[in-house]
Amino acid sequence: MFFKNILFVCLFLILCPNILQAQDICENLDDAINRSSILMSIIYADSFQDFREGSEIRDFNRNIKINNELLKIQLNLQIMVQKKCAIRSRPVWVVEYMDDAMACQSARKRKGYDPSSDPEECDMSKWKRKNYQTIKSQGSKSR
């Protein structure tokens, strides 16, 4: 009888996924996509401030890092489809958080980068995503 109860509990936990847990998974996957977008903006912003000689290798490394973040985003989106999560309707852009990333990089250059005391501008929880339409309109004006 004891083993039947344990077996029942184990089967219940395996076969009946918790709806709240599924919602948490979906939110975590969406948060991971946002973090990747933020990291891509930081990497891209770093490229604007790197004019030293021999920066081709650093550009190559930055492109690999951005590619890795794009692969993470692709994987997270595939998992979201498998888990039947609501897929985000907005596209993922490298420049979504560019204004904040540039402000962070500038603050780090001004104050001297110290990982133990990052400037206030680098608090990513306060960063605001640019609207897709704003990015699109700014791109067409610059052409």
Z-matrix of the N, CA and C atoms (Angstrom, degrees):
N
C 1 1.456
C 2 1.526 1 110.87
N 3 1.324 2 114.90 1 -41.51
C 4 1.457 3 119.66 2 -179.41
C 5 1.519 4 110.86 3 -61.22
N 6 1.339 5 116.38 4 -42.91
C 7 1.456 6 120.32 5 -178.91
C 8 1.527 7 111.73 6 -68.86
N 9 1.334 8 116.36 7 -32.80
C 10 1.464 9 119.91 8 176.74
C 11 1.525 10 110.21 9 -64.34
N 12 1.327 11 116.34 10 -41.16
C 13 1.466 12 119.53 11 178.78
C 14 1.530 13 111.41 12 -64.58
N 15 1.313 14 116.57 13 -42.87
C 16 1.467 15 120.23 14 178.87
C 17 1.522 16 109.93 15 -64.68
N 18 1.322 17 116.48 16 -42.67
C 19 1.451 18 121.06 17 178.73
C 20 1.530 19 110.54 18 -61.92
N 21 1.327 20 116.64 19 -43.33
C 22 1.458 21 121.05 20 178.76
C 23 1.528 22 110.94 21 -61.31
N 24 1.316 23 116.76 22 -45.27
C 25 1.461 24 121.03 23 179.95
C 26 1.525 25 110.20 24 -62.77
N 27 1.316 26 117.13 25 -44.58
C 28 1.469 27 120.82 26 179.87
C 29 1.523 28 110.84 27 -62.84
N 30 1.337 29 116.89 28 -46.03
C 31 1.463 30 119.96 29 178.38
C 32 1.522 31 111.64 30 -63.52
N 33 1.314 32 116.90 31 -39.60
C 34 1.461 33 120.52 32 178.39
C 35 1.533 34 110.90 33 -61.53
N 36 1.329 35 115.75 34 -44.57
C 37 1.460 36 119.90 35 -179.62
C 38 1.523 37 112.05 36 -66.24
N 39 1.327 38 116.84 37 -34.06
C 40 1.462 39 120.71 38 -179.05
C 41 1.528 40 111.54 39 -78.85
N 42 1.311 41 116.70 40 -45.25
C 43 1.465 42 120.55 41 -171.46
C 44 1.525 43 114.67 42 -88.64
N 45 1.296 44 118.65 43 -17.41
C 46 1.463 45 120.88 44 -178.08
C 47 1.522 46 109.47 45 -117.19
N 48 1.316 47 117.40 46 83.64
C 49 1.465 48 118.62 47 -178.36
C 50 1.521 49 111.28 48 -66.13
N 51 1.271 50 114.04 49 144.37
C 52 1.455 51 121.27 50 -179.47
C 53 1.534 52 109.27 51 -74.59
N 54 1.310 53 116.96 52 128.34
C 55 1.471 54 121.09 53 -178.88
C 56 1.524 55 110.49 54 -63.46
N 57 1.319 56 117.18 55 -39.70
C 58 1.464 57 119.13 56 178.71
C 59 1.518 58 111.17 57 -64.52
N 60 1.316 59 115.82 58 -37.48
C 61 1.452 60 119.41 59 178.32
C 62 1.528 61 110.14 60 -64.78
N 63 1.324 62 117.78 61 -39.75
C 64 1.458 63 121.28 62 177.60
C 65 1.529 64 110.30 63 -62.97
N 66 1.322 65 116.36 64 -39.85
C 67 1.470 66 119.83 65 177.99
C 68 1.526 67 110.37 66 -64.58
N 69 1.335 68 117.21 67 -40.32
C 70 1.464 69 120.68 68 176.70
C 71 1.520 70 110.92 69 -61.68
N 72 1.326 71 116.89 70 -40.60
C 73 1.463 72 120.81 71 178.61
C 74 1.520 73 109.88 72 -61.11
N 75 1.327 74 116.38 73 -44.67
C 76 1.466 75 120.16 74 -179.62
C 77 1.532 76 111.16 75 -62.68
N 78 1.315 77 116.87 76 -42.94
C 79 1.466 78 120.46 77 178.64
C 80 1.523 79 110.87 78 -65.87
N 81 1.327 80 116.75 79 -39.99
C 82 1.467 81 120.24 80 178.73
C 83 1.522 82 111.23 81 -64.62
N 84 1.318 83 116.98 82 -39.50
C 85 1.466 84 120.07 83 178.48
C 86 1.529 85 110.53 84 -66.12
N 87 1.325 86 116.86 85 -41.00
C 88 1.463 87 120.18 86 178.06
C 89 1.532 88 110.88 87 -65.68
N 90 1.334 89 116.43 88 -39.80
C 91 1.468 90 120.20 89 176.00
C 92 1.525 91 111.50 90 -62.92
N 93 1.328 92 116.41 91 -38.30
C 94 1.472 93 120.35 92 178.62
C 95 1.523 94 110.52 93 -64.48
N 96 1.322 95 116.95 94 -37.18
C 97 1.466 96 120.76 95 177.20
C 98 1.523 97 109.63 96 -65.55
N 99 1.329 98 117.00 97 -42.21
C 100 1.466 99 120.05 98 177.96
C 101 1.529 100 111.30 99 -63.79
N 102 1.340 101 117.40 100 -40.95
C 103 1.468 102 120.41 101 177.75
C 104 1.523 103 111.20 102 -62.17
N 105 1.322 104 116.55 103 -40.87
C 106 1.463 105 119.94 104 177.84
C 107 1.527 106 110.62 105 -63.91
N 108 1.310 107 116.16 106 -38.66
C 109 1.464 108 120.03 107 177.99
C 110 1.528 109 110.97 108 -64.30
N 111 1.332 110 116.11 109 -40.91
C 112 1.465 111 120.62 110 177.41
C 113 1.528 112 110.29 111 -63.87
N 114 1.327 113 116.64 112 -45.28
C 115 1.463 114 119.91 113 179.62
C 116 1.523 115 111.36 114 -61.66
N 117 1.335 116 116.92 115 -39.28
C 118 1.467 117 119.35 116 178.08
C 119 1.528 118 110.82 117 -64.19
N 120 1.320 119 116.80 118 -38.32
C 121 1.470 120 119.79 119 178.08
C 122 1.525 121 110.65 120 -64.60
N 123 1.328 122 117.21 121 -40.41
C 124 1.471 123 120.79 122 178.56
C 125 1.536 124 110.40 123 -64.53
N 126 1.323 125 115.93 124 -44.63
C 127 1.469 126 120.00 125 179.73
C 128 1.531 127 110.10 126 -62.55
N 129 1.316 128 115.98 127 -43.20
C 130 1.466 129 121.05 128 -178.90
C 131 1.529 130 110.09 129 -67.18
N 132 1.323 131 117.38 130 -41.08
C 133 1.470 132 120.83 131 178.84
C 134 1.524 133 110.47 132 -63.78
N 135 1.306 134 116.94 133 -35.42
C 136 1.457 135 121.10 134 178.34
C 137 1.523 136 111.18 135 -61.97
N 138 1.324 137 116.94 136 -32.79
C 139 1.471 138 120.15 137 -178.83
C 140 1.525 139 111.79 138 -67.15
N 141 1.327 140 117.85 139 -27.77
C 142 1.464 141 120.70 140 179.56
C 143 1.516 142 112.54 141 -72.68
N 144 1.312 143 116.55 142 -20.87
C 145 1.458 144 119.80 143 -176.43
C 146 1.518 145 112.59 144 -106.70
N 147 1.316 146 116.63 145 10.78
C 148 1.454 147 120.45 146 -178.19
C 149 1.523 148 109.83 147 -111.93
N 150 1.326 149 115.94 148 92.14
C 151 1.458 150 120.67 149 -179.09
C 152 1.520 151 111.83 150 -113.01
N 153 1.322 152 116.38 151 17.63
C 154 1.456 153 119.96 152 -179.57
C 155 1.524 154 110.61 153 -71.89
N 156 1.306 155 114.78 154 160.31
C 157 1.454 156 119.63 155 177.26
C 158 1.519 157 109.32 156 -68.72
N 159 1.309 158 115.79 157 143.98
C 160 1.461 159 120.02 158 -179.47
C 161 1.511 160 112.95 159 78.97
N 162 1.322 161 117.09 160 22.48
C 163 1.469 162 119.32 161 -177.00
C 164 1.522 163 112.29 162 -79.05
N 165 1.341 164 117.95 163 -2.12
C 166 1.465 165 119.83 164 179.24
C 167 1.525 166 110.90 165 -61.91
N 168 1.313 167 116.71 166 -39.47
C 169 1.468 168 120.16 167 179.57
C 170 1.528 169 109.76 168 -66.74
N 171 1.337 170 116.82 169 -40.65
C 172 1.470 171 119.77 170 178.02
C 173 1.532 172 110.31 171 -66.25
N 174 1.345 173 117.20 172 -37.31
C 175 1.466 174 120.17 173 175.58
C 176 1.529 175 110.82 174 -62.08
N 177 1.315 176 115.64 175 -43.08
C 178 1.462 177 120.66 176 178.02
C 179 1.532 178 110.18 177 -59.68
N 180 1.319 179 116.79 178 -45.91
C 181 1.470 180 120.78 179 178.88
C 182 1.517 181 111.73 180 -63.77
N 183 1.341 182 116.78 181 -40.06
C 184 1.470 183 119.60 182 177.54
C 185 1.522 184 110.73 183 -63.22
N 186 1.338 185 116.82 184 -40.42
C 187 1.462 186 119.74 185 178.44
C 188 1.523 187 111.32 186 -64.00
N 189 1.305 188 117.61 187 -37.03
C 190 1.472 189 120.79 188 176.07
C 191 1.526 190 109.96 189 -64.49
N 192 1.344 191 116.74 190 -42.48
C 193 1.472 192 120.12 191 179.50
C 194 1.528 193 110.79 192 -63.19
N 195 1.335 194 116.85 193 -43.02
C 196 1.468 195 119.99 194 178.92
C 197 1.525 196 109.84 195 -64.72
N 198 1.329 197 117.01 196 -41.74
C 199 1.461 198 120.54 197 177.25
C 200 1.525 199 110.95 198 -60.48
N 201 1.330 200 117.50 199 -41.10
C 202 1.468 201 120.55 200 178.01
C 203 1.520 202 111.47 201 -62.24
N 204 1.332 203 116.66 202 -40.92
C 205 1.473 204 119.47 203 178.37
C 206 1.527 205 110.48 204 -66.18
N 207 1.326 206 117.46 205 -38.15
C 208 1.470 207 120.41 206 177.26
C 209 1.528 208 110.94 207 -64.44
N 210 1.324 209 116.62 208 -38.08
C 211 1.465 210 120.05 209 176.66
C 212 1.531 211 110.91 210 -65.74
N 213 1.339 212 117.25 211 -38.92
C 214 1.470 213 120.40 212 176.10
C 215 1.524 214 110.45 213 -61.74
N 216 1.336 215 115.75 214 -42.40
C 217 1.470 216 120.14 215 179.19
C 218 1.524 217 109.97 216 -62.36
N 219 1.335 218 116.71 217 -44.69
C 220 1.457 219 120.35 218 179.01
C 221 1.524 220 110.95 219 -59.71
N 222 1.316 221 116.63 220 -44.34
C 223 1.463 222 121.11 221 179.29
C 224 1.527 223 110.97 222 -63.08
N 225 1.333 224 117.09 223 -44.30
C 226 1.468 225 120.51 224 179.20
C 227 1.526 226 111.20 225 -63.09
N 228 1.332 227 117.33 226 -38.66
C 229 1.464 228 119.95 227 177.68
C 230 1.531 229 110.97 228 -66.29
N 231 1.319 230 117.27 229 -38.74
C 232 1.467 231 120.23 230 177.38
C 233 1.526 232 111.04 231 -64.08
N 234 1.317 233 116.82 232 -40.85
C 235 1.469 234 120.07 233 177.48
C 236 1.530 235 110.04 234 -65.84
N 237 1.334 236 116.84 235 -38.30
C 238 1.467 237 119.68 236 178.13
C 239 1.531 238 110.66 237 -61.34
N 240 1.324 239 117.23 238 -39.16
C 241 1.463 240 120.64 239 177.72
C 242 1.523 241 109.90 240 -65.05
N 243 1.330 242 117.25 241 -43.92
C 244 1.468 243 121.14 242 179.93
C 245 1.522 244 111.55 243 -63.21
N 246 1.326 245 116.92 244 -37.75
C 247 1.470 246 121.32 245 -178.69
C 248 1.523 247 112.48 246 -85.28
N 249 1.346 248 115.45 247 1.97
C 250 1.468 249 122.04 248 179.64
C 251 1.530 250 112.15 249 60.19
N 252 1.338 251 114.96 250 39.13
C 253 1.461 252 120.62 251 176.08
C 254 1.517 253 109.02 252 -80.51
N 255 1.313 254 115.41 253 158.14
C 256 1.468 255 119.77 254 173.38
C 257 1.526 256 107.45 255 -70.41
N 258 1.319 257 115.60 256 122.65
C 259 1.463 258 120.41 257 -178.48
C 260 1.518 259 108.65 258 -83.44
N 261 1.305 260 116.09 259 137.61
C 262 1.459 261 121.60 260 -179.77
C 263 1.523 262 109.43 261 -62.01
N 264 1.305 263 115.66 262 142.79
C 265 1.464 264 120.27 263 -178.29
C 266 1.526 265 111.97 264 -91.45
N 267 1.321 266 117.16 265 -19.73
C 268 1.466 267 119.22 266 -178.99
C 269 1.524 268 110.10 267 -87.06
N 270 1.315 269 116.64 268 147.32
C 271 1.466 270 119.18 269 178.46
C 272 1.525 271 111.06 270 -74.42
N 273 1.305 272 115.75 271 162.49
C 274 1.458 273 121.68 272 175.97
C 275 1.522 274 106.92 273 -96.44
N 276 1.319 275 115.90 274 122.92
C 277 1.457 276 121.29 275 -179.58
C 278 1.516 277 109.30 276 -119.01
N 279 1.327 278 115.28 277 145.12
C 280 1.460 279 120.32 278 177.37
C 281 1.522 280 110.18 279 -64.14
N 282 1.318 281 117.14 280 -29.04
C 283 1.466 282 120.79 281 -173.06
C 284 1.524 283 113.61 282 -98.50
N 285 1.331 284 117.48 283 14.10
C 286 1.468 285 120.09 284 -178.38
C 287 1.526 286 112.49 285 -55.75
N 288 1.297 287 117.09 286 -39.92
C 289 1.464 288 122.07 287 -176.75
C 290 1.531 289 111.29 288 -114.30
N 291 1.333 290 116.38 289 26.10
C 292 1.454 291 120.97 290 -171.86
C 293 1.528 292 113.14 291 -62.71
N 294 1.320 293 118.55 292 -41.95
C 295 1.471 294 120.56 293 -179.33
C 296 1.527 295 111.16 294 -58.23
N 297 1.324 296 115.44 295 -46.82
C 298 1.470 297 119.73 296 179.93
C 299 1.528 298 111.36 297 -68.75
N 300 1.326 299 116.75 298 -37.76
C 301 1.464 300 120.27 299 179.32
C 302 1.528 301 110.78 300 -64.81
N 303 1.331 302 116.85 301 -40.74
C 304 1.469 303 120.39 302 178.36
C 305 1.529 304 110.33 303 -65.93
N 306 1.344 305 116.83 304 -40.66
C 307 1.469 306 120.20 305 178.15
C 308 1.527 307 110.19 306 -63.26
N 309 1.321 308 116.94 307 -39.87
C 310 1.467 309 121.28 308 178.77
C 311 1.527 310 110.38 309 -64.24
N 312 1.321 311 116.21 310 -47.94
C 313 1.470 312 119.56 311 -179.19
C 314 1.530 313 111.00 312 -62.23
N 315 1.324 314 116.54 313 -40.39
C 316 1.474 315 119.87 314 178.73
C 317 1.526 316 111.13 315 -64.31
N 318 1.331 317 116.26 316 -42.06
C 319 1.470 318 120.32 317 178.92
C 320 1.522 319 110.74 318 -64.12
N 321 1.320 320 116.98 319 -39.06
C 322 1.463 321 120.16 320 178.06
C 323 1.524 322 111.05 321 -64.77
N 324 1.332 323 116.64 322 -38.89
C 325 1.470 324 120.06 323 179.34
C 326 1.525 325 110.50 324 -67.41
N 327 1.344 326 116.33 325 -41.30
C 328 1.467 327 120.77 326 -179.71
C 329 1.522 328 111.79 327 -64.75
N 330 1.329 329 116.25 328 -45.75
C 331 1.463 330 121.10 329 -172.70
C 332 1.526 331 112.73 330 -91.66
N 333 1.316 332 116.85 331 -9.72
C 334 1.455 333 119.10 332 -174.19
C 335 1.511 334 108.58 333 79.79
N 336 1.301 335 117.23 334 118.78
C 337 1.461 336 120.94 335 -173.39
C 338 1.528 337 111.46 336 -67.81
N 339 1.316 338 114.16 337 124.22
C 340 1.455 339 122.18 338 175.65
C 341 1.531 340 106.86 339 -135.80
N 342 1.342 341 118.04 340 108.47
C 343 1.469 342 120.33 341 -175.53
C 344 1.524 343 114.29 342 -57.82
N 345 1.331 344 117.03 343 -24.79
C 346 1.462 345 118.79 344 -178.43
C 347 1.526 346 112.19 345 -76.70
N 348 1.326 347 117.73 346 -22.53
C 349 1.469 348 120.15 347 178.57
C 350 1.530 349 109.23 348 -137.71
N 351 1.332 350 114.64 349 79.53
C 352 1.459 351 120.54 350 179.61
C 353 1.527 352 109.71 351 -70.58
N 354 1.340 353 118.57 352 143.73
C 355 1.468 354 120.44 353 177.92
C 356 1.530 355 111.41 354 -60.60
N 357 1.304 356 115.99 355 158.70
C 358 1.467 357 121.63 356 -179.13
C 359 1.530 358 111.13 357 -59.91
N 360 1.327 359 116.71 358 -32.77
C 361 1.475 360 120.56 359 -179.27
C 362 1.531 361 112.01 360 -64.13
N 363 1.318 362 117.30 361 -16.35
C 364 1.469 363 121.30 362 -177.31
C 365 1.533 364 113.00 363 -95.25
N 366 1.322 365 117.76 364 7.62
C 367 1.463 366 121.36 365 176.66
C 368 1.528 367 107.69 366 -75.83
N 369 1.329 368 116.33 367 97.57
C 370 1.461 369 121.87 368 -172.87
C 371 1.527 370 113.58 369 -65.65
N 372 1.317 371 117.55 370 -18.91
C 373 1.465 372 119.47 371 178.79
C 374 1.535 373 111.47 372 -69.18
N 375 1.328 374 116.46 373 -18.38
C 376 1.473 375 120.76 374 179.81
C 377 1.526 376 112.49 375 -98.37
N 378 1.307 377 116.96 376 -3.42
C 379 1.463 378 119.65 377 -177.51
C 380 1.518 379 111.04 378 -70.18
N 381 1.318 380 115.66 379 143.46
C 382 1.469 381 122.23 380 -179.61
C 383 1.522 382 109.35 381 -111.17
N 384 1.302 383 115.00 382 133.20
C 385 1.457 384 121.60 383 179.12
C 386 1.522 385 109.28 384 -75.86
N 387 1.322 386 115.43 385 135.56
C 388 1.458 387 119.97 386 175.28
C 389 1.516 388 108.94 387 -71.74
N 390 1.313 389 115.74 388 144.82
C 391 1.453 390 121.38 389 176.89
C 392 1.524 391 109.25 390 -71.21
N 393 1.312 392 117.45 391 139.91
C 394 1.459 393 122.65 392 -179.71
C 395 1.522 394 111.40 393 -56.49
N 396 1.325 395 117.11 394 -42.69
C 397 1.467 396 120.53 395 -178.97
C 398 1.527 397 111.02 396 -64.63
N 399 1.333 398 117.41 397 -36.71
C 400 1.464 399 121.43 398 177.64
C 401 1.524 400 110.22 399 -63.96
N 402 1.322 401 116.32 400 -44.53
C 403 1.461 402 120.92 401 179.78
C 404 1.526 403 109.86 402 -63.24
N 405 1.326 404 115.67 403 -44.28
C 406 1.461 405 120.95 404 -177.68
C 407 1.528 406 110.74 405 -64.05
N 408 1.343 407 117.33 406 -43.44
C 409 1.456 408 120.24 407 -179.22
C 410 1.533 409 111.51 408 -69.05
N 411 1.344 410 117.63 409 -36.31
C 412 1.461 411 120.09 410 177.40
C 413 1.523 412 110.93 411 -65.91
N 414 1.318 413 116.76 412 -35.89
C 415 1.455 414 120.63 413 179.27
C 416 1.502 415 111.97 414 -67.61
N 417 1.346 416 117.62 415 -38.61
C 418 1.459 417 119.91 416 -179.06
C 419 1.520 418 111.62 417 -74.70
N 420 1.338 419 118.68 418 -26.46
C 421 1.481 420 121.77 419 177.86
C 422 1.516 421 110.94 420 -72.05
N 423 1.330 422 117.04 421 -31.76
C 424 1.460 423 119.67 422 -175.27
C 425 1.524 424 112.03 423 -79.59
N 426 1.305 425 118.36 424 -9.92
C 427 1.465 426 120.90 425 -179.60
C 428 1.474 427 112.52 426 -83.48
